Amino acid sequence: MDASYQLIDRFLRQHPGFICTDCLATAVGVPASQVSMATQRLRQDQRFAWKIGVCSRCSAERTVIRAA
């Protein structure tokens, strides 16, 4: 597991609520492109939930993720 994947995994488990890729990138200090690649891997993990919805941080409607 790479470092950015581990940071994202840990952040999502510690912070409830759905979050978009841009806000997640800002929160963990990783470029959005790396967050996007890491979250693609998380889509296959049943411990995480995806949907089109409102980000709990920026309130934008987009694809968001949270720990299930």
GIURMO-V176644 format. One record per residue. N is the residue number from 0. PSI is psi in whole degrees, 0 to 359 (NA if undefined). NEAR is the number of other ideal C-beta (glycine too) atoms within 12 Angstrom. Layout:
N&PSI&NEAR, N&PSI&NEAR
This chain:
0&132&13, 1&166&14, 2&317&14, 3&322&26, 4&316&25, 5&319&18, 6&315&24, 7&314&39, 8&312&28, 9&315&19, 10&313&31, 11&325&34, 12&331&18, 13&345&15, 14&106&20, 15&159&13, 16&154&23, 17&144&30, 18&142&38, 19&167&31, 20&317&34, 21&315&24, 22&324&31, 23&318&41, 24&315&27, 25&317&18, 26&323&25, 27&355&28, 28&36&15, 29&141&28, 30&144&18, 31&326&21, 32&320&14, 33&322&23, 34&318&32, 35&315&23, 36&317&19, 37&320&33, 38&335&37, 39&321&19, 40&322&21, 41&337&32, 42&332&19, 43&353&11, 44&121&21, 45&353&10, 46&359&16, 47&146&27, 48&137&22, 49&149&25, 50&167&18, 51&119&14, 52&195&19, 53&130&19, 54&134&26, 55&346&22, 56&309&22, 57&352&20, 58&14&15, 59&148&18, 60&119&14, 61&186&22, 62&129&25, 63&159&29, 64&154&38, 65&162&31, 66&134&25, 67&NA&16
